[in-house]
Amino acid sequence: MNTREYHKTKAKLYDHLDMFPNMVESISQLISSENDPKLSTEERNLFSVAFKNTIDPMRTAFRQLSRLRDTNTEEVTCEIISEVLNQQKEEIVKICNKISDIVRTLLLNDQLTDENRVFYCKMIGDYLRYKAELKTEDYPRTLHGLS
């Protein structure tokens, strides 16, 4: 089994086990281990599923924490919630930046089909939107850099 097949098989296994952060790592290794990281449709879908299923629970937790902070009246509890909220925000931004970097530096190139180009550009847009949901201060600069 070659390196590409090894990482793809691991990613599928982690998908089956709902171990999405591990799936992200395997699919990232698959991409970075290749001289030409062009993904098949199956690999592209694994890549998308890995990141989406890693970040969705984090976005849900962020929204729940935000609501909890807004409705809580105890100062100490609000401080703790804000601390956890900031940690969650940092982790979401880190993941959004990671996927944007992978797509921009390794996957977007002139040899892509129109379908793949649209797929990857939509992914970048989705993750920029996730950052915007957090109201991160660097979002407008990131968006400006794409125009």
N, C-alpha and C positions, 0 to 999 in steps of 0.2 A: 504494500500500500504506500503510495507516495504521500508527501507532506500535505498536499492540497486535499486529497481524499481523507487523510487522517483528521485534519482540522474540521472538514465538512461533516464527517461521521460523528466527531465529538459534539459539534454544534447541534446536530440532529438529536443526539442523545440528551443533551442538556435541554433542548426544546421539549422533548417528551417528558422530562422530569420537572419541567417548569423552573429550571435553574438558569434564569435569563442573564444574570451578570456573568456567569460562566460561559454562556452561549456567546455573549458579546466578546469575551476574551478569545474564544476559539475562532470566531469568524474574523476578528481583527487580526489574529495570527495568520489565518488563511490569506487574507489580503496582503499583509506586510511580508509574507514569505515568498511572494511571487515577483518575478521581474516584470511581468505584465499582469497586473491584478484585475484583468477583465473578468467579471463575474458572469456565470451562467444565470439563467432565470431562476433556477432553484437556489443558487448561492445568494443571488440578489435578494430573494424573498427571505431567506434565513437571516441575512444581514438586517433587513428591515424589521423583521419580527423580533430579533434579539434586542435591538435598541428600543423599539416601541414598547415591548413588554417589560423592559427594565425601567423605563422612565414613567410609564403610566401610573403605577402605584405611588411613585414619588410625587407626581403632580396631584394625585388625589389627596395624599397626606398633606401636601402644602395647602391645598384649598381648605381642608378640614381644620388644620392648625390656624389658618387665617380667620376662619369663622369663629373658632374657639377663642382666639385672642380678642376678637372684636366684641364678643358677648360676655367675656369674663370681666368681673369687677375687682377681683383681688389683685393688688399690685404685684405681689411676689409671684403669683401664678402667671400673670401676664409677662413678667420678665423672663421666666423660664420658657414659656411658650415662644416668646420672641427669639430667645437663644436657639431653640430647636428649629424654629422657622428659618432662621438665618443659615443654620447648618444644612437644612433641606434645600434651601435656595442655592447655596454654593454647590451642592452635589448635582442638582439639576443643571445648573449652568455648565459645570464640568462635563457632564455627559453630552449636552447640546453642542458644546465646543468640540468635543472629541469627534462626534459624528460629522459635524460640518467640516472639520479638518480632514478626516479620512476621505470624505466624498470629494472635496475640492482638490486635495493634493494627490490622491491615488486613483480615484474612479472617474472623475470628469476629464475627458480628453476628446480630441478631435475625431477619434475613430468610433465613437459611440453611435449607435442607431438613434433615431429620433425618440423612439420609445424609452430607451435607457436614459437618454439625456433628460427627458421630461420627468421620469421616475426620480432621478437623483436631484434634480432641481426642486421638485416637489418636496423631497425629504428635507433639503436644506431649508425650504420655506416653512415646513412644519416645525422644525427645531428652532428656527428664529421666532416663530409664533409662541412656542413654549417659553422661550426666554422673555418675550414681551409680556406674557401672562404674569411673570414674576415682577414686572416693572423694573428690570435691571437698568442701571444707568448707562451701560455700554451698548444697549440695544440700538439706539439711533445711529451710533457710529458704525456698528456692524452692518446695519441696513444700508447706510450711506456708502460703505465700501463695496457693495454689490452693484450699485448703479453705474 
